[in-house]
């Protein structure tokens, strides 16, 4: 007997034994196989046997690493080849995910519990293959639990703003002053040394990570400048009865308050930048200073001395004056600004005021028109 194997009805070259073996079968070997048997009495063809070649699964496109913000969606997918049907099973950190049996894995509203390593096993009747691991990183956006607080400090002192934030590390920080980024201010605390008025304003910080950013509430820095005296009160010498005035010019953060001090004791009601003393007497002579105060501190001025002297009066007859037809003319010399009263008497016993004058130039010339009516006339003056 002779044998001839056929594939899909065509002779297979060299396949002439009762057995036909195919080594390293491929999909091209699939088909219908039969054998023709011949001897001297005739021939017979066997029934057909079908060869089906099953291709084990292979992964042509691996799942890729993913990064998502908490609450967003993430998706993994795989492309595989092999004899259908192909089956899929996704795993998270080695544990099978129930119901996730498609070529793509879609995750919605991801949370930190979804972060980890994802793989998929692809299988068919020829075997199975496991994909490479793809990592899902879930970022929790930053949140601020402790906001920076407003501060008030005196010029020259230090001020510190700080923030406490949570979220997926690492967290980045950037401080802003009046909306402008501060160079190098990239930590959770901002320390300002030797602050001046140009540091006063609004401070915020932006906290960021891979999941987004958040801006803090605004904190205000108020700088108080302690008072300084730019013009000191000046010493004065006054004649009794005149008015005296002291003043001071001060700078610093308003409002400024004033308290004048006389010989070390506070003067009641003397709380403005100027102190005016009317009709001074020797009792108010002494040392005057002023205490200037604001929220940042206080400063005391230099002492100014007030000297009060009694007015000096002189009655004299200038050249060309004296008794004339119009009356008796004489001169009164007294400290400028004094008020004087001139009295007259015929007997040094009875005195009558005959003139009241405010002397502004140091002396006045006065004529007593009634002097001719007296045999004797005496004069005196009182000044204050």
C-alpha positions, 0 to 999 in steps of 0.5 A: 500500500502507498500513502499520499497526505493531502492538505485542503485537497492538495498533495503534500510533497514527501508526505507518503507514510502512514503518519504525517508529522508537522514540527513547529506548527504555525497558523499557516499549517491550519487546514483540512488534512486527509490521506489517499491509500492505494494498492493493487486492488484500488484506492481509498481516501480517509475522512478529513481531520482539521488542524486548528492552531491556537496562538497564545496571547501576546501584549503588543502595547503595555499599560502606561503609568498615570497621574491623576488628581483626587476626584478625577478619572484615570484609565489603563489599557492594553493591546494584545494579540492571539487566538480569540477569544481573549480574556482579561483580568486587571489587578491592583497591587496583585489583587484581582479587581472584581468585574474589571475584565476588559482590555481597558480599565476605567477608574472614576473619582479616584482616591488615594486608595486607588493609587498603586500598581496595576497589571492585567492578565490576558488569556486564551485557550493557548495560555496567558501573559501578564502585562508590565506594571503601570503605576497610578499616582493620585495627588491630593490637592493642597489645602490650607488648615492654618492661614497666615495672620495679620500683624502690627509691629514697630519699625526695626522689629521682625515679623513672621507669617506662616501657613500650615497646609496639607496635600500630597508631598512635596508641597511648594510655597511662594509668598507674595507681597501686594501681588508680587512674588517675593524672590526666595520666599519659598517655605511655609514661613516668611520671616521679615527682619528689621521691617520698615514702612515699605514692608507694610502691605498685604501678604499671601502664599500660594501652596502647590503640588502635582494636584494643583494649587491654593492661595491663602487668605490675605494677611496685612502687615502694619508698621508703626514708626516710633515718634521722633522730634524734628524740631525741639522747643526753644528756651525763652526769656519773657517779661512778667505779664507777657505771653510765652509759647513753646512748640514741637514738631514730631514725626511718626505713625499717627495719631501722635499724642502730646503731654507737656511737662513743667519741672517734671510734672505733667501740665493738666490739659497741655496735650497739643503740639504747642503750649501757650502761656498767657500773662506769665509770672515768675511762678511759671518760670522753669523747665518745659518739655513734652512727651510725644507718644504713639502706639510704637513708643514715646520720646521726650523732647529736650528741655526748654527754659522759660525765664520770667523777669519783672518789667523795668520802668523808667520815667524821664524827661527827654531833650526838648521835653518838659513843661510847655504851653501844651502841658508837661511832656515826659517819657516812659520806658518799659519792656515791649509788650507791657501794659502800663498805667500812668498815675498823677498826684498833686500831693503824693497822697491822692493818685488818679490814673490819667493814661493806660497804654500798651507799650509795643516799642519799649517806650512812649512819650506822654504829655499831661495836658492838665499839668499847667493847672497844678502848682506841683504834679507828681507822676508814677507808672505801673506796668505788667 
